[in-house]
Amino acid sequence: MSDEDVERLIELVKGISCKINLISFNPHSGSFFKPTKYERMIEFRNTLAGAGLIVFLRLSRGDDQLASCGQLGKPGTIQAPLLRVPEQFQMAIGSST
């Protein structure tokens, strides 16, 4: 999550009555993405709240089942195929590929 991300989110929801839930990404073998550090999530939340938005920092649950944050599945011996990271998100994983 970058400063640019938080500003884009603020702009996106401007004028929309909403609540924003921030939930850490659950890593799994099918993704190169990694969870955001807790301290950074706090900063992100504080910036959103400072812009007048209603925001909750939620505990991640279901990581033992890959169920939280959109990864439904069960860990096992079969490895999920690696997902191609879209170009605009390459900087999030520190890759230029």
C-alpha positions in Angstrom: 0.0 0.0 0.0 1.5 3.2 -1.1 0.7 6.9 -0.4 -0.6 7.0 -4.0 -2.9 4.1 -3.2 -4.5 5.8 -0.2 -5.0 9.0 -2.2 -6.6 7.1 -5.1 -8.9 5.4 -2.7 -9.9 8.6 -1.0 -10.7 10.1 -4.4 -12.6 7.0 -5.5 -15.0 7.0 -2.6 -15.4 10.8 -2.4 -19.1 11.6 -2.0 -20.0 7.9 -1.5 -21.5 6.9 1.9 -19.4 3.8 2.7 -17.4 1.9 5.3 -13.9 0.6 4.3 -12.6 -2.6 5.8 -8.9 -3.2 5.6 -7.9 -6.9 5.9 -4.4 -8.2 5.5 -3.7 -10.4 2.5 -3.3 -14.1 3.4 -0.2 -15.4 1.5 -0.5 -18.7 -0.3 1.5 -20.8 -2.7 -0.4 -19.5 -5.8 0.6 -15.9 -5.3 3.7 -13.7 -5.2 1.9 -11.1 -3.1 2.8 -10.7 0.5 0.8 -9.3 3.5 1.2 -5.6 4.2 3.1 -4.9 7.4 0.7 -4.1 10.3 2.4 -0.7 10.9 1.7 0.3 7.3 -1.9 -0.8 7.6 -2.3 1.5 10.6 -0.8 4.4 8.7 -3.1 3.7 5.7 -6.1 3.5 8.1 -5.2 6.7 9.8 -4.9 8.6 6.5 -8.3 7.4 5.4 -9.8 8.3 8.8 -8.1 11.7 8.6 -9.9 12.2 5.3 -13.2 11.7 7.1 -13.8 8.2 5.9 -15.2 5.4 8.1 -12.5 2.7 8.2 -12.0 -0.5 10.1 -8.8 -2.5 10.4 -10.1 -6.1 10.5 -8.3 -9.1 11.8 -7.5 -11.7 9.2 -9.3 -15.0 9.7 -9.5 -18.2 7.8 -5.8 -18.1 6.8 -5.5 -21.7 7.8 -8.0 -22.6 5.1 -7.0 -20.0 2.6 -10.5 -18.6 3.0 -9.9 -15.1 4.1 -9.5 -12.2 1.6 -10.7 -14.2 -1.4 -8.5 -17.3 -1.4 -11.0 -20.1 -1.0 -9.3 -23.5 -0.8 -7.6 -26.0 1.4 -3.9 -26.2 1.8 -2.5 -29.6 0.7 0.0 -31.3 -1.4 -1.3 -29.8 -4.7 0.2 -26.4 -5.3 -2.0 -23.9 -7.0 -0.6 -22.4 -10.2 1.3 -19.2 -9.8 -0.8 -16.2 -10.8 0.6 -13.7 -13.2 0.9 -10.3 -11.4 -0.6 -7.5 -13.6 2.0 -5.0 -14.7 0.6 -2.1 -12.7 1.1 -4.2 -9.5 4.7 -5.3 -10.2 6.1 -2.7 -7.8 4.0 -4.2 -4.9 6.1 -7.4 -5.1 9.4 -5.7 -6.0 9.6 -7.3 -9.4 10.1 -5.8 -12.8 8.9 -8.8 -14.7 
